[in-house]
Amino acid sequence: MGSIRKFGDWTSKWFTLLILIWAGFSYFFPAFSLSYAKNINYILGFILFGMGLTLSWEDFKRIGKRPVPVILGTVAHYVIMPLVAWILCLIFRLDGAVAAGVILVGSCPSGTASSVMAYLAKGDVALDVSIETLSTLLAPIMLPLLLKLYAGKYVDVSTMTLFKNIFILVVIPIILGVILNSLFHRHIQKVKETLPLLSQIAILAIIGVVVAVNQKHLFTAETLVVIPVVIFHNLSGYALGYAFARMIGLNHAQSKAITFEVGMQDSSLGATLAIKYFSPVAAVPSTVFSIWHNISGSALSTWWRNRHEATNS
């Protein structure tokens, strides 16, 4: 297990570079990623099942013990990111599947990477995990409603179909993971060290599929504009999330957690839903977001950590 943990630490350190390398491989050699494309739902389910294995009933009790910052952080996430996505679609005059993809990734729950960034930045990790948990469990309700509201004019959105499928895809794997962790906690602890590595492999697999199925569309005028849109989207989430947290009186550590929870998205979920329910092109914004938010999140967490250490030295 020690060697697996060390390898997992190494992949975490170089994960953004690994994403770029794997995306390049999938672009030039798409056949490999396309060979498992039909299993993308199961791959995402595994990621969320792994998330459930890291949670316990205590995590849910913690939400009940201090609900106000958790609820406000979740509300901020589901208000700020979809609204900013919609505004950027108007500013950049995006249309069709690309616009739907930008709004889709903006409507997703917060990504699991946010808790890592909060930890590295010396933020309130417990608050971060609580918001991440609540936003993910609310995804079957919030995602279809937000897509209908903001993306309805770009693509056909079937709210009930999305609700049912997102519930099966997201909530059930998490609950199963929590139940198994509660029943077999001692045994689960032995395999938890492998979960970050396995989740990273699964995320790479999903990115590989998105790149492979979009090989002919990635470097067109329609999709290249996604890059600045995603950068503005993510950075706006950080800025507005931090400003909101300070405005409601949260301390600096809590504000860091809110910042990452608002600005970082579950882009793997966005890419999977885009391919399944809209079109491969709609998955491009999620893929670009996955690469960019790892870069920006790492940079911001490092800057905050260095400031924290300088202040306390």
Secondary structure by P-SEA (a helix, b strand, c coil): caaaaaaaaaaaaaaaaaaaaaaaaaaaccccccccccaaaaaaaaaaaaaaaaccaaaaaaaaacaaaaaaaaaaaaccaaaaaaaaaaaaccccaaaaaaaaaaacccccaaaaaaaaaccaaaaaaaaaaaaaaacccaaaaaaaacccccccccaaaaaaaaaaaccaaaaaaaaaaaacaaaaaaaccaaaaaaaaaaaaaaaaaaaaaccccccccccaaaaaaaaaaaaaaaaaaaaaaaacccaaaaaaaaaaacccaaaaaaaaaacccccccaaaaaaaaaaaaaaaaaaaaaaaaaaaaaac
